[in-house]
Amino acid sequence: MMSISEELKQRIKKTRLVIFDVDGVLTDGRLYFGDNGQEYKAFYSKDGLGMKLLMQSGIEVAIITARSSPVVAHRMENLGIRHFYQGQADKIPAFKQIAEKLQLSHEQVAYVGDDLIDLPVMTQVGLSIAVADAHPEVIKRAHWTTPGKGGLGGARDVCDLIMHIQGTLQPTIDAHLSTLTN
């Protein structure tokens, strides 16, 4: 695992909720439309597994996205994500609602974004994260930037880092390895 500052470690240790944007974070940001107007998106399976493992480790996961899309709703349902907000051009109300619902302080929340629309929430949370190919202003204001790009491992980087710092990654790896010997 890469070298990280003590300040970043402390922010990560406090994290109890990770909020992800969708377009540009859980996807590569491209929008595909069929002739009939149907929207298509590609999701990276390793990001999805990382999110599932993060939830299994006791961290809540939420989605706040400006766009509304049935395919995103379907993907979030498949991942078991209960806190899911679409059509949120202003993401602050949804962020506050989730934090209040889960009785978490803002410093216990991490937000993963890629573009200017994400900055208002990123400046309110205890841990702000930009994916590697985020807008330069987002990277400049993030506490950490992932090695992986949006839709190509950036979300998994977040999940693995949080689990590593909170001490749940190695037990998760060990649990998967133990199935080989049983």
C-alpha positions in Angstrom: 0.0 0.0 0.0 1.3 3.5 -0.8 2.7 5.8 1.8 0.0 8.1 3.3 0.3 10.9 5.9 -0.8 10.5 9.5 -3.4 13.2 8.9 -5.0 11.2 6.1 -4.9 8.0 8.2 -6.8 9.8 10.9 -9.4 11.0 8.4 -9.8 7.5 7.1 -10.1 5.9 10.6 -13.1 8.2 11.3 -14.9 7.3 8.1 -18.2 5.4 8.6 -19.9 6.4 5.3 -18.6 6.7 1.7 -20.6 8.6 -0.8 -19.8 8.0 -4.5 -20.8 10.0 -7.5 -21.7 7.9 -10.5 -20.7 9.5 -13.9 -17.0 9.8 -13.9 -16.5 7.9 -10.7 -18.3 4.6 -11.0 -18.3 4.9 -14.8 -15.7 6.4 -17.1 -18.0 9.4 -17.6 -19.1 8.6 -21.1 -22.8 8.5 -21.9 -24.1 6.0 -24.4 -27.5 6.4 -26.0 -29.3 3.9 -28.3 -31.4 5.0 -31.3 -34.5 4.7 -29.1 -33.0 7.0 -26.4 -32.1 4.1 -24.1 -29.1 5.0 -21.9 -26.3 2.6 -21.4 -23.4 2.7 -19.0 -20.4 0.4 -18.3 -19.5 -0.4 -14.7 -16.3 -1.9 -13.5 -16.9 -5.2 -11.7 -13.9 -4.7 -9.3 -15.4 -1.4 -8.2 -18.6 -3.1 -7.4 -17.0 -5.9 -5.4 -14.9 -3.3 -3.5 -18.1 -1.5 -2.5 -19.7 -4.8 -1.4 -16.7 -5.7 0.7 -16.6 -2.2 2.2 -20.3 -2.6 3.2 -19.5 -6.0 4.7 -16.7 -4.4 6.7 -19.3 -2.2 8.4 -18.9 1.0 6.3 -22.1 2.4 4.8 -22.1 3.2 1.1 -24.3 5.8 -0.6 -24.7 7.2 -4.1 -25.6 10.8 -5.0 -25.8 11.5 -8.7 -27.0 14.5 -10.7 -28.5 12.4 -13.5 -31.4 10.0 -13.3 -31.1 6.6 -15.0 -32.9 3.3 -14.7 -29.6 1.5 -15.4 -27.9 3.1 -12.4 -30.9 2.2 -10.2 -30.6 -1.4 -11.4 -26.8 -1.5 -10.7 -27.2 -0.1 -7.2 -30.0 -2.6 -6.4 -27.6 -5.4 -7.6 -24.9 -4.1 -5.3 -27.3 -3.8 -2.3 -26.8 -0.1 -1.9 -29.7 1.3 0.1 -28.8 5.0 0.2 -29.3 6.1 -3.4 -30.2 9.5 -4.6 -30.7 10.4 -8.4 -31.5 13.7 -10.0 -29.5 15.7 -7.4 -28.0 18.7 -9.3 -27.5 20.2 -5.8 -26.0 17.3 -3.8 -25.9 19.0 -0.4 -29.5 18.3 0.7 -29.0 14.5 -0.1 -25.7 14.5 1.7 -27.2 16.1 4.8 -30.2 13.8 4.7 -28.0 10.7 4.6 -25.7 11.9 7.4 -28.7 12.8 9.6 -30.4 9.5 8.8 -27.3 7.5 9.8 -26.6 9.9 12.8 -23.1 10.7 11.5 -21.1 13.9 11.8 -19.7 15.4 8.6 -16.2 14.3 9.6 -17.3 10.7 9.5 -18.3 10.9 5.9 -16.1 10.5 2.8 -17.1 11.7 -0.7 -15.6 10.5 -4.0 -16.1 12.8 -6.9 -14.6 13.8 -10.3 -16.1 17.2 -11.4 -17.0 20.7 -10.2 -20.6 19.6 -9.3 -19.0 17.5 -6.5 -17.0 20.3 -4.8 -19.8 21.6 -2.6 -20.1 18.2 -0.8 -16.4 17.5 -0.9 -15.7 20.7 1.1 -18.2 19.6 3.8 -16.9 16.1 4.5 -14.1 14.7 6.6 -12.5 12.9 3.7 -12.7 14.2 0.2 -11.4 11.9 -2.6 -10.9 12.6 -6.3 -10.5 9.9 -8.9 -7.2 10.0 -10.9 -8.8 11.6 -14.0 -10.9 14.2 -12.1 -11.1 17.8 -13.0 -7.9 19.6 -11.8 -9.8 21.8 -9.4 -11.3 18.7 -7.8 -7.9 17.1 -7.4 -6.5 20.3 -5.9 -9.2 20.3 -3.2 -9.2 16.5 -2.4 -7.5 15.0 0.6 -6.5 12.0 -1.6 -6.5 11.1 -5.3 -6.9 7.5 -6.4 -4.3 5.8 -8.6 -7.2 4.4 -10.7 -9.4 6.4 -13.0 -13.2 6.8 -12.7 -15.0 3.6 -13.9 -11.7 1.8 -14.1 -10.7 1.0 -10.5 -10.9 4.4 -8.8 -13.7 3.3 -6.5 -11.9 0.0 -5.7 -8.9 2.1 -4.7 -11.0 4.0 -2.2 -12.6 0.8 -0.7 -9.2 -1.0 -0.4 -7.5 2.0 1.2 -10.3 2.5 3.8 -10.4 -1.2 4.6 -6.6 -1.3 4.9 -6.3 1.7 7.3 -9.3 0.4 9.3 -7.8 -3.1 9.6 -10.5 -5.0 7.7 -8.7 -5.6 4.4 -6.4 -8.4 5.4 -9.1 -10.3 7.3 -11.3 -10.0 4.1 -8.4 -11.4 2.0 -7.8 -14.2 4.6 -11.5 -15.1 4.5 -11.4 -15.5 0.8 -8.2 -17.6 0.9 -9.6 -19.8 3.6 -12.3 -21.0 1.2 -9.5 -22.6 -0.8 -8.5 -24.9 2.1 -12.0 -25.9 3.1 
